[in-house]
Amino acid sequence: MKRFIGFFVVVATLFCAYTWVSLNWSYSKGERAGYVQKFSKKGWVCKTWEGELAMINIPGTLTEKFNFTVHDEALAQKINESMGKRVALVYEEHVGVPSSCFGDTGHYVTNIMIVD
């Protein structure tokens, strides 16, 4: 019984360490510009802000969509206020996040700037 409990503690500790590393180490950082066309808080148990940025690169080309997640409520409010305006989203990409409770995408927005 002690071995089982010890094994369970080791597995739980490794899972927590892996989750912490995947959420705190970013694979890439960058910016995307466009128009936020969809933004909502969703989820069955873990509610996260999920959005979609329409990026228009060259006039006459198809719109590329960038899906993103926001954790900060104050930042979510800023994004809601900027709907309909051209914005630049600053994001970090996290790879291997073990659960959708942390967001549906691996792209976590950290800041927003309105582009004139």
N, C-alpha and C positions, 0 to 999 in steps of 0.2 A: 504494500500500500504506500509506503514511503517513497518507493521508486516512482510510482505512478504520479504522486503529488509533485515530486521533484521534477519529473519529466514535463508535467503540465506547467509548472512554474517557469522552466527553461523555455518552453515553446511560447508561452505568453509573453515572456520578457523579450525574446527574439522578435516576435510579431510587433510588439510596441516599439522596439528600437527601429525596426524596418519602416514602420509607419512614420515615426518621427523623422527619420532621414529622408524619406520620400517627400514629406511635406516641407522640410526646411532646406533641402538642397535643390537648386533649380538647374534643370537641364539647359534651358536657354532663357534669355530675357530679350524683350523687344517692344516695339510699338506697332500698332495697326491703326490706320485712319479710315474713317467712313461714317456711316450713319447707323445708330443703334435702331434696329427695326423691331426687335422683340426683346423684352426684358421682364422676367417674372420670377417670383419666389415659388419654388415647387419642391415636391418630394413627399413620400409617404410618411416617413418617420423623421428623417433629417432634412429639414428645409434649407435649401440653398438658393441664392440668386443666380439664375441662368439667363444668358442673353445671346443675341445674335447681332453681329455687326456686318452690315452690307458694305463691302469695299468696292468702289467704282474706280478702276484703275485708268482706263482710257475710254473716252466717249465712244460709244458704239460697240463696246465689248460686253460680254456677260458679267453680271455681278458675282463676285466671289463672296462667300459667307464665312465669317469667322465666329465660331462658337466659343463662349467664355463663361467663367464662373466668378462670382464676387462673394467674398466672405464678410467684408466690412459693411455694416449697416449705413454708416455715414457716406461711404463711397457709393453704395446702392442708391441713396437719396440723390446724390449729385448726378448719377447716370439717369435717373428718372426725370430730373429737372432738365437734362440736356437732350431729351428726345426731340427729334426733328432737326437738330443742329449737327453740323459736321464736327466730329470729335476725333481725338487721338487717344487710344487706350494703351497704357503702359502695362505690360503683363510679364509674368514669369511662367514658364512651362515646367511642370513637375511630371515626371514619368514614373509609372509603377505605383501610383497611389492605390492602396488595396481595397478601397470601398467607395461606392458612389455617395456615401454620407458626406464626403469631403467635396463633392461636386461631380457633375456629369462629364465635365471636360478636364483636361490636364492644364488648361490655360487659365491662370488666376490673375485677374486684373488687380493692380496695386494703385493705379492713379488714372485720372481722366483729365484731358485738356481740351478745351473748345478751340477748334481751328477756325480762323477767320478766312 
